[in-house]
Amino acid sequence: MRHHHVAALWRSDPSDLGVLAALMFAGGLRFSDIASVRGVDVRMLPNHVEVTLRVTKTTSYKCAPQTVAVVLPPPVRIALLSRAIRAHHHPLWTVSYAEFVTFLRRVDSRLSAHSARRGFVHAALDAQIDDADVMRVTRHASIDAFAAYAGRLPNRWLAQQLNASAAAMRPLQRLTATPASPTFPTPATSPFVV
């Protein structure tokens, strides 16, 4: 999912699933992270929104809830606040996973519920956000899992590989741009000509 997908989803259903897609993209969230969020779990602050995740893939109802902070455009903030006030102690969304995927695929048939999370990772890496910071948001435990998930080299690995490659090639920096013309044996000097 890219920014234009989020914008299209927002335009197609700004009061309901468009808010959900934007929130998932902004926080790198899974659909299952959002499933248990209630109105009282949303806290509006001047520059961002805090959302308490009661249950995530890596926690359970027995663990302490996790709070994520996201920045949302003003219309999305207003729509989310409106939903939070109406829902209060009830879930913000009652849509099923399948219904949400159907909604996403109206915009692009390649989208899945996980596309928002993956899109967040790509957007953050494209903006040169440090890998560790992105991993903290997505709660990836290892850089290996993060790299596989991102589907590309994390910024730190890319920098390390480029630095190592440059160091390895440093002694060869004096190579000329155009190689000297190779010399081929002439028939008179070739030992193979009879």
C-alpha positions as CSV (number, residue, x, y, z in Angstrom):
1,M,0.0,0.0,0.0
2,R,1.3,3.4,-0.9
3,H,0.1,6.9,0.0
4,H,-2.2,7.1,-3.1
5,H,-3.9,3.9,-1.9
6,V,-4.6,5.4,1.5
7,A,-6.0,8.5,-0.1
8,A,-8.2,6.5,-2.4
9,L,-9.5,4.4,0.5
10,W,-10.2,7.5,2.5
11,R,-12.1,9.1,-0.3
12,S,-14.2,5.9,-0.8
13,D,-15.3,5.6,2.9
14,P,-14.1,8.5,5.0
15,S,-16.2,7.8,8.1
16,D,-15.5,4.1,8.5
17,L,-13.1,1.9,6.7
18,G,-11.1,4.8,5.2
19,V,-10.2,5.8,8.8
20,L,-9.3,2.2,9.6
21,A,-6.9,2.0,6.6
22,A,-5.3,5.4,7.4
23,L,-4.8,4.4,11.1
24,M,-3.3,1.1,10.1
25,F,-0.9,2.7,7.6
26,A,0.1,5.5,10.0
27,G,1.0,3.1,12.8
28,G,2.2,0.1,10.8
29,L,-0.5,-1.9,12.4
30,R,-2.0,-5.3,11.7
31,F,-5.7,-5.8,11.3
32,S,-5.6,-7.9,14.5
33,D,-4.0,-5.1,16.4
34,I,-7.0,-2.9,15.7
35,A,-9.7,-5.5,16.3
36,S,-9.9,-4.9,20.1
37,V,-9.4,-1.1,20.1
38,R,-12.4,0.6,21.8
39,G,-13.4,4.2,21.9
40,V,-11.7,4.8,25.3
41,D,-8.4,3.5,23.8
42,V,-8.1,6.6,21.6
43,R,-6.5,9.7,23.1
44,M,-6.3,12.9,21.0
45,L,-3.3,15.1,21.7
46,P,-2.4,18.4,20.0
47,N,0.1,16.9,17.5
48,H,-0.7,13.2,17.4
49,V,-3.1,10.5,18.4
50,E,-2.3,7.8,20.9
51,V,-4.0,4.4,20.5
52,T,-3.9,1.7,23.1
53,L,-3.6,-1.8,21.7
54,R,-5.1,-4.3,24.1
55,V,-4.1,-7.4,22.2
56,T,-1.4,-7.7,19.5
57,K,0.2,-10.6,17.7
58,T,3.0,-10.6,20.3
59,T,0.9,-10.0,23.4
60,S,-2.3,-11.4,25.0
61,Y,-5.1,-10.2,27.2
62,K,-2.8,-11.0,30.2
63,C,0.0,-8.6,29.0
64,A,0.0,-4.9,29.6
65,P,-1.6,-3.0,26.7
66,Q,0.8,-1.2,24.2
67,T,0.3,2.4,23.2
68,V,1.2,3.6,19.7
69,A,1.4,7.2,18.7
70,V,0.4,8.2,15.1
71,V,0.2,11.4,13.1
72,L,-3.0,11.7,11.1
73,P,-4.3,14.4,8.7
74,P,-7.0,16.6,10.3
75,P,-10.0,15.0,8.5
76,V,-8.9,11.5,9.6
77,R,-8.3,12.8,13.2
78,I,-11.9,14.2,13.3
79,A,-13.4,11.1,11.9
80,L,-11.5,8.9,14.4
81,L,-12.5,11.1,17.3
82,S,-16.1,10.9,16.2
83,R,-15.9,7.1,16.0
84,A,-14.2,7.0,19.4
85,I,-16.9,9.1,21.1
86,R,-19.7,7.0,19.6
87,A,-18.0,3.7,20.4
88,H,-16.8,4.6,23.9
89,H,-16.4,1.1,25.6
90,H,-17.2,-0.8,22.4
91,P,-14.9,-1.7,19.5
92,L,-14.3,1.1,17.0
93,W,-14.8,-1.3,14.1
94,T,-16.9,-4.4,13.8
95,V,-15.9,-5.2,10.3
96,S,-14.5,-8.7,9.6
97,Y,-11.1,-9.4,8.1
98,A,-12.8,-10.6,4.9
99,E,-15.0,-7.5,4.6
100,F,-11.9,-5.2,5.1
101,V,-10.0,-7.1,2.4
102,T,-12.9,-6.7,0.0
103,F,-12.9,-3.0,0.7
104,L,-9.2,-2.7,0.0
105,R,-9.4,-4.7,-3.2
106,R,-12.0,-2.2,-4.6
107,V,-9.0,0.2,-4.9
108,D,-6.3,-2.3,-5.9
109,S,-6.8,-6.0,-6.3
110,R,-3.3,-6.6,-5.0
111,L,-4.0,-5.2,-1.6
112,S,-4.4,-7.3,1.6
113,A,-5.1,-6.3,5.2
114,H,-1.3,-6.5,5.7
115,S,-0.6,-4.0,2.9
116,A,-1.0,-1.1,5.3
117,R,1.7,-2.4,7.6
118,R,4.1,-3.2,4.7
119,G,3.4,0.2,3.2
120,F,4.2,1.9,6.4
121,V,7.6,0.1,6.5
122,H,8.4,1.1,2.9
123,A,7.3,4.7,3.5
124,A,9.4,5.0,6.6
125,L,12.5,3.4,5.0
126,D,12.0,5.7,1.9
127,A,12.0,8.7,4.3
128,Q,15.4,7.4,5.7
129,I,14.0,6.7,9.1
130,D,16.4,4.6,11.1
131,D,15.7,0.8,10.9
132,A,15.7,0.5,14.7
133,D,13.0,3.2,14.9
134,V,10.8,1.5,12.3
135,M,11.3,-1.8,14.0
136,R,10.3,-0.3,17.4
137,V,7.0,0.8,15.8
138,T,6.3,-2.5,14.0
139,R,7.6,-4.5,17.0
140,H,9.9,-6.7,14.8
141,A,12.2,-8.5,17.2
142,S,15.1,-9.1,14.8
143,I,16.6,-7.2,11.9
144,D,16.5,-10.5,9.9
145,A,12.7,-10.7,10.3
146,F,12.4,-7.0,9.5
147,A,14.5,-7.4,6.3
148,A,12.5,-10.3,5.1
149,Y,9.3,-8.4,5.9
150,A,10.5,-5.2,4.2
151,G,11.3,-7.1,1.1
152,R,14.5,-5.1,0.6
153,L,17.7,-4.2,2.4
154,P,17.1,-2.2,5.6
155,N,18.8,1.2,5.5
156,R,21.4,0.1,8.1
157,W,22.3,-3.1,6.1
158,L,22.4,-1.1,2.8
159,A,24.8,1.5,4.4
160,Q,27.0,-1.3,5.9
161,Q,27.2,-3.2,2.6
162,L,28.0,0.0,0.6
163,N,30.7,0.9,3.1
164,A,32.2,-2.5,3.0
165,S,32.1,-2.6,-0.8
166,A,33.7,0.8,-1.1
167,A,36.4,-0.2,1.3
168,A,37.1,-3.4,-0.7
169,M,37.2,-1.4,-3.9
170,R,39.3,1.5,-2.6
171,P,42.7,0.0,-3.8
172,L,41.2,-0.3,-7.3
173,Q,40.2,3.4,-7.5
174,R,43.2,4.1,-9.7
175,L,42.0,1.9,-12.4
176,T,41.7,3.9,-15.6
177,A,38.2,4.5,-17.1
178,T,39.2,3.0,-20.4
179,P,41.2,-0.2,-20.3
180,A,44.3,-0.3,-22.4
181,S,43.8,-2.0,-25.8
182,P,44.7,-5.6,-25.5
183,T,47.6,-6.9,-27.6
184,F,46.9,-9.9,-29.6
185,P,49.7,-12.0,-31.2
186,T,50.2,-11.3,-34.9
187,P,50.4,-14.3,-37.2
188,A,54.1,-13.7,-37.4
189,T,54.7,-13.9,-33.7
190,S,52.1,-16.5,-32.8
191,P,53.5,-19.9,-32.0
192,F,50.3,-21.5,-33.3
193,V,50.6,-20.3,-36.9
194,V,52.5,-22.7,-39.1
